[in-house]
Each structure stands twice: as structure tokens, then as C-alpha cells.
């Protein structure tokens, strides 16, 4: 029998690589800059293996709307940290990764 947790985990993994979600934007940033995945996670404050589930969930969040960028980003982080209260995300670095996604 498949439970809700496994369904959600499958969805997060799928969304993490789909266009329109943070994970895809992170991937494009790494491709463009040559930044490693390990370094990107470290810059976000998600270096430790205990943050793997948070990293997956972060990647599965939809991109913030350009006209509501800061508000959406704050909501995304607040939502995730409600589920993972013992962790932090460096929001200024997150914003940098996302704001520069369309720049050459």
C-alpha cells in the first residue's frame, strides 16, 4: 500500500527538476556558473545530510512571481521552516540564485 508520505516524496522529487520550480532554477544556475551542488547547498545553509529532506522540499517550491518576488520568497521559506523548525535557509543567498537566473 502506498501512503501519503511516499506520494508526496515522489511529487517533490518530480517537481524539483521541472521548469517553473526552484530546483530547475538552481540547476540552471549551477550549469551557468559552474558552481557545484555541494557548494550551492552550503551557501544556502543546507550542507548537512540532516537537511536532505528540506533541500528536496525547497527545490519543489514554485518560482516566486517576479512582481511579488520578495513576498513570495519569504512565504516559501516560512512555509518550509514550519515543517523543519530546527534548520535555517540563507534567504539572501536564495534570492541571489533566483534573481540572477535569467542573466547571462
JOFENKA-V59327 format. One record per backbone hydrogen bond with DSSP energy under -1.0 kcal/mol. NH is the residue of the N-H (numbers start at 1). CO is the residue of the C=O. E is the energy in kcal/mol with one decimal. If there is no record, write none. Layout:
# JOFENKA-V59327
{{NH	CO	E} {NH	CO	E}}
This chain:
# JOFENKA-V59327
{{7	3	-1.7} {8	4	-2.7} {9	5	-2.6} {10	6	-2.1} {11	7	-2.2} {12	8	-3.0} {13	9	-2.2} {14	10	-2.1} {15	11	-3.1} {16	12	-2.1} {17	14	-1.4} {18	15	-1.2} {21	18	-1.4} {22	61	-3.0} {23	59	-2.7} {25	21	-1.6} {26	22	-2.9} {27	23	-2.3} {28	24	-2.4} {29	25	-2.3} {30	26	-2.4} {31	27	-2.5} {32	28	-2.5} {33	29	-2.4} {34	30	-2.4} {40	36	-2.5} {41	37	-2.6} {42	38	-2.1} {43	39	-2.6} {44	40	-1.4} {45	42	-1.3} {46	41	-3.2} {51	48	-2.4} {52	49	-1.8} {55	51	-2.9} {56	52	-2.3} {57	53	-2.3} {58	54	-2.9} {59	55	-2.3} {60	56	-1.2} {61	58	-1.6} {63	20	-2.5} {72	68	-3.3} {73	69	-2.7} {74	70	-2.3} {75	71	-2.2} {76	72	-2.6} {77	73	-2.4} {78	74	-2.6} {79	75	-2.7} {80	76	-2.4} {81	77	-2.7} {82	78	-1.2} {83	79	-1.1} {84	80	-1.6} {87	84	-1.7} {90	44	-2.3} {91	89	-1.5} {94	90	-2.1} {95	91	-2.7} {96	92	-1.8} {97	93	-2.4} {98	94	-2.0} {99	95	-3.1} {100	96	-1.7} {101	98	-1.1}}
